[in-house]
Amino acid sequence: MTTYPPQAPGQGADFLNIMAQLGNVYTHSFQSSAQELWMSSTRIVQEHAARAIVNAAQDCMAALARNAVEIQQRSFADIVGAHQQALTQMGSAFTKAVMAGATPQPYTHLFAPA
C-alpha cells in the first residue's frame, strides 16, 4: 500500500483554487462557444426564413401573373367570339332587310285615279 506524504493545509487549498481557475477557463470557453453557436444558428434560421418568405412571395406573384394572363386571354377570346356573333346577326338582319325590300311590291295603287 502506498502512502502519500501529508500535505500542509495551504497546499490543498491552492490545488482547489487552481482547479477552480481551470474550471472558470473552461466555463468561459464553453459559454463563448455556446453563445457563438446560438447566435450563428439564429442568424442561419433568420436568413432561411427570410429567403423562404421572399421566394414564396415571388412564386405567388408569378402564379398571380400567369393566372391574370390566362383569364385575360380567355376573356379576349370570349369578346372576339361575341363580336363575331353580333356581326353575324347584324349581317343576317341586313340581308333579310335587303331581301325584303327587293321583293316586288304592289305599287299599282299609286297609279290608280283618285
C-alpha distance (Angstrom), angle and dihedral (degrees) to the residues before:
residue distance angle dihedral
M1 . . .
T2 3.77 . .
T3 3.72 122.1 .
Y4 3.76 123.9 -160.6
P5 3.70 121.2 -139.7
P6 3.76 112.4 -101.2
Q7 3.81 114.2 -98.1
A8 3.67 125.7 -134.9
P9 3.82 114.5 -115.4
G10 3.82 92.4 -109.2
Q11 3.78 95.5 54.9
G12 3.83 94.8 59.6
A13 3.78 91.3 49.5
D14 3.80 90.7 50.4
F15 3.79 90.1 52.6
L16 3.80 91.0 50.9
N17 3.81 90.7 49.2
I18 3.78 91.1 50.1
M19 3.80 90.8 49.3
A20 3.82 90.6 48.5
Q21 3.81 90.5 50.3
L22 3.81 90.8 49.2
G23 3.80 88.8 48.8
N24 3.80 89.6 51.7
V25 3.81 90.6 51.3
Y26 3.80 91.0 52.8
T27 3.80 91.7 42.4
H28 3.80 91.7 54.6
S29 3.80 90.2 46.6
F30 3.81 92.5 49.4
Q31 3.79 92.1 45.0
S32 3.78 90.9 50.1
S33 3.80 91.7 48.5
A34 3.79 92.9 46.0
Q35 3.81 91.3 48.6
E36 3.80 91.7 48.8
L37 3.80 91.0 47.9
W38 3.81 91.1 49.3
M39 3.81 93.7 47.5
S40 3.81 94.9 45.6
S41 3.81 91.5 46.0
T42 3.80 90.5 50.1
R43 3.81 90.7 49.3
I44 3.82 91.3 50.0
V45 3.80 92.0 49.2
Q46 3.82 90.7 48.5
E47 3.80 92.3 49.0
H48 3.80 92.9 49.2
A49 3.80 92.4 45.2
A50 3.82 91.1 50.0
R51 3.79 91.1 47.0
A52 3.81 90.8 49.0
I53 3.81 91.4 50.2
V54 3.81 92.1 48.9
N55 3.81 92.1 46.4
A56 3.81 91.4 47.9
A57 3.80 91.1 50.0
Q58 3.81 91.7 48.2
D59 3.81 92.1 47.3
C60 3.80 90.2 48.5
M61 3.81 92.2 49.9
A62 3.81 91.1 48.5
A63 3.82 91.2 49.8
L64 3.81 91.1 48.1
A65 3.81 90.7 49.6
R66 3.83 91.7 49.8
N67 3.80 90.0 48.0
A68 3.81 91.6 50.4
V69 3.81 91.7 49.7
E70 3.81 92.4 49.2
I71 3.80 92.8 48.5
Q72 3.80 91.6 45.1
Q73 3.80 90.8 51.8
R74 3.83 92.0 49.0
S75 3.79 90.7 46.3
F76 3.79 91.8 50.2
A77 3.81 90.3 48.8
D78 3.82 89.7 50.2
I79 3.81 91.1 49.8
V80 3.81 91.7 48.6
G81 3.82 89.8 49.1
A82 3.82 91.4 49.5
H83 3.81 90.4 47.8
Q84 3.80 91.1 51.6
Q85 3.79 90.9 48.2
A86 3.82 91.1 49.6
L87 3.82 91.0 49.5
T88 3.79 90.2 49.1
Q89 3.79 91.5 51.4
M90 3.81 91.6 45.8
G91 3.80 90.8 49.2
S92 3.78 91.0 48.8
A93 3.81 91.8 49.0
F94 3.82 90.8 47.3
T95 3.80 91.4 49.0
K96 3.81 91.4 49.5
A97 3.81 90.3 48.5
V98 3.81 92.5 49.7
M99 3.77 92.3 45.5
A100 3.80 91.6 48.3
G101 3.78 89.4 51.4
A102 3.81 91.8 48.4
T103 3.80 95.2 57.5
P104 3.81 114.3 101.3
Q105 3.76 112.7 -94.5
P106 3.78 124.7 -156.2
Y107 3.80 100.3 -110.5
T108 3.78 94.1 162.2
H109 3.76 91.8 104.6
L110 3.80 87.3 66.2
F111 3.77 91.5 61.5
A112 3.78 97.8 41.5
P113 3.83 117.5 107.1
A114 3.68 113.5 -100.2
